[in-house]
Amino acid sequence: MGPVGHTLVSVGIGGTVWAATGASASVAAASVTGVLIDVDHVLDYYNWYWRKDKGRLYVLLHGWEYSAVSLVLVLALWYHPVLLAAVLGHIGHLIGDQIGNRPIHPLAYSVIYRISAGFDRPRLAGEVPETFSEAFNKIPLWSKIEPFVVRVASRLGITLR
C-alpha cells in the first residue's frame, strides 16, 4: 500500500475513534502512526540505493509485536482514546502492508522473525525495485519531485539511478 492508501486508512481509523469517543486528536494520532511508520524505510533505501547492498530488510518500526504489546497496554493498563487511535493506526498500516506487499514471507512483519532470519531480504521480501525511482513511484507526483531529489542527491555525492 502506498502513502495515499495509508493516509486514507489512518484518517478513517482516527475518525472512527473520534466519532466513538469524542477525542478529536485521535485523527492525528492514527495518522502519525499509520503513515509516518514508513520513515523506517529510509535505512533500507540508504543500504539498497546508496551503499548498493540489497541483502537486508530492516523496516524496524514494522512489527506486529509492537501493535500487540501496545494494544494490551492501552486496554489493560492505560486507556486513553488517543493512544488507542495510535495503536489502531499502526495496526491499520501493518494490515495494509501485509495484504498489499507481495511477494513477501507471511511472517516478515514480525520483528522476531526478521531477527531470526538475519534480516535476509531475499528470504523476507523477494526482489527489491531496481532503482530508487521505482521504489518511490507510489508517491503522488513522484515524476515531478524526482528530478529535484536527484539533483540534491548528486550535489551530496549520492547516485540514485
C-alpha positions as CSV (number, residue, x, y, z in Angstrom):
1,M,0.0,0.0,0.0
2,G,1.3,3.4,-0.9
3,P,1.2,6.7,1.1
4,V,-2.2,7.7,-0.2
5,G,-3.7,4.4,0.9
6,H,-2.1,4.5,4.3
7,T,-3.3,8.1,4.8
8,L,-6.9,7.2,3.9
9,V,-6.9,4.2,6.1
10,S,-5.3,6.1,9.0
11,V,-7.7,9.1,8.8
12,G,-10.6,6.6,8.7
13,I,-9.4,4.9,11.8
14,G,-8.8,8.1,13.6
15,G,-12.1,9.5,12.5
16,T,-13.9,6.4,13.8
17,V,-12.2,6.6,17.2
18,W,-13.1,10.4,17.3
19,A,-16.7,9.6,16.4
20,A,-16.9,6.9,19.1
21,T,-15.1,8.8,21.9
22,G,-15.1,12.5,21.1
23,A,-11.3,12.7,21.1
24,S,-10.5,14.8,18.0
25,A,-6.8,14.3,18.4
26,S,-7.4,10.6,17.5
27,V,-7.3,11.6,13.8
28,A,-3.8,13.0,14.2
29,A,-2.6,10.1,16.4
30,A,-3.8,7.4,14.0
31,S,-2.3,9.3,11.0
32,V,1.1,9.7,12.7
33,T,1.4,6.0,13.5
34,G,-0.4,4.9,10.3
35,V,1.6,6.9,7.8
36,L,4.9,8.1,9.4
37,I,5.8,4.5,10.3
38,D,7.2,4.3,6.8
39,V,10.1,6.6,7.8
40,D,11.9,3.3,8.7
41,H,12.3,2.6,5.0
42,V,15.0,5.3,4.9
43,L,17.6,2.9,6.3
44,D,16.7,0.2,3.8
45,Y,16.7,2.7,0.9
46,Y,20.1,4.0,2.1
47,N,21.5,0.5,2.1
48,W,20.0,-0.5,-1.2
49,Y,20.4,2.6,-3.4
50,W,23.4,4.3,-1.9
51,R,25.5,1.5,-0.4
52,K,24.3,-0.8,-3.2
53,D,23.7,-3.6,-0.6
54,K,20.3,-5.1,-1.2
55,G,20.9,-8.1,1.1
56,R,19.0,-6.9,4.2
57,L,15.5,-5.7,5.0
58,Y,15.1,-4.0,8.4
59,V,11.9,-1.9,8.5
60,L,12.4,-1.6,12.2
61,L,9.0,0.1,13.0
62,H,7.0,-2.5,11.1
63,G,6.3,-5.2,13.7
64,W,3.1,-7.0,14.9
65,E,4.8,-7.3,18.3
66,Y,4.7,-3.5,18.8
67,S,1.0,-3.5,18.0
68,A,0.2,-6.4,20.2
69,V,2.1,-5.1,23.3
70,S,0.7,-1.6,22.8
71,L,-2.9,-2.8,22.5
72,V,-2.6,-4.8,25.7
73,L,-1.1,-1.8,27.5
74,V,-3.7,0.6,26.3
75,L,-6.7,-1.7,27.0
76,A,-5.4,-3.2,30.3
77,L,-3.3,-0.5,32.0
78,W,-3.6,2.9,30.5
79,Y,-6.6,3.5,28.4
80,H,-6.9,6.8,26.5
81,P,-8.8,7.2,23.2
82,V,-5.8,9.0,21.5
83,L,-3.5,6.1,22.5
84,L,-6.0,3.6,21.2
85,A,-6.2,5.5,17.9
86,A,-2.4,5.5,17.7
87,V,-2.2,1.7,18.2
88,L,-5.1,1.1,15.7
89,G,-3.3,3.4,13.2
90,H,-0.2,1.1,13.5
91,I,-2.3,-2.0,13.1
92,G,-4.1,-0.5,10.1
93,H,-0.7,0.2,8.5
94,L,0.5,-3.3,9.0
95,I,-2.7,-4.9,7.7
96,G,-2.4,-2.7,4.6
97,D,1.2,-3.7,4.1
98,Q,0.6,-7.4,4.8
99,I,-2.2,-7.5,2.2
100,G,-0.6,-5.2,-0.4
101,N,3.1,-6.1,-0.4
102,R,3.6,-9.4,-2.3
103,P,5.7,-11.5,-2.7
104,I,6.6,-11.4,1.0
105,H,7.0,-14.0,3.6
106,P,3.9,-14.2,5.8
107,L,5.9,-13.6,9.0
108,A,8.0,-10.8,7.5
109,Y,6.1,-8.2,9.6
110,S,7.3,-9.9,12.8
111,V,10.4,-8.2,14.2
112,I,11.2,-11.5,16.0
113,Y,11.0,-13.4,12.7
114,R,13.1,-10.8,10.8
115,I,15.8,-11.1,13.5
116,S,15.7,-14.9,13.4
117,A,16.0,-14.7,9.6
118,G,19.0,-12.4,9.9
119,F,17.1,-9.6,8.1
120,D,17.7,-11.5,4.9
121,R,15.8,-9.5,2.3
122,P,15.5,-12.2,-0.4
123,R,14.1,-14.6,2.2
124,L,11.7,-12.0,3.6
125,A,10.5,-10.0,0.6
126,G,11.8,-11.2,-2.7
127,E,13.1,-8.7,-5.2
128,V,13.8,-5.0,-4.5
129,P,12.9,-2.4,-7.1
130,E,15.9,-1.9,-9.4
131,T,16.1,1.8,-9.0
132,F,15.3,4.4,-6.4
133,S,12.7,5.9,-8.7
134,E,10.8,2.5,-9.0
135,A,10.8,2.3,-5.2
136,F,9.2,5.7,-4.9
137,N,6.7,5.5,-7.8
138,K,3.7,5.1,-5.4
139,I,4.2,8.7,-4.1
140,P,1.8,11.0,-5.8
141,L,3.5,13.4,-8.3
142,W,6.8,11.5,-7.9
143,S,7.7,12.1,-11.5
144,K,7.6,15.9,-10.8
145,I,9.5,15.6,-7.5
146,E,12.2,13.1,-8.6
147,P,14.4,15.5,-10.7
148,F,14.8,17.8,-7.6
149,V,15.7,14.8,-5.4
150,V,18.2,13.5,-7.9
151,R,19.8,17.0,-8.2
152,V,20.1,17.3,-4.4
153,A,21.5,13.8,-4.0
154,S,24.1,14.3,-6.8
155,R,25.3,17.5,-5.0
156,L,25.8,15.4,-1.9
157,G,27.7,12.8,-3.9
158,I,24.9,10.2,-3.9
159,T,23.9,8.4,-7.1
160,L,20.3,7.3,-7.1
161,R,19.8,6.0,-10.6
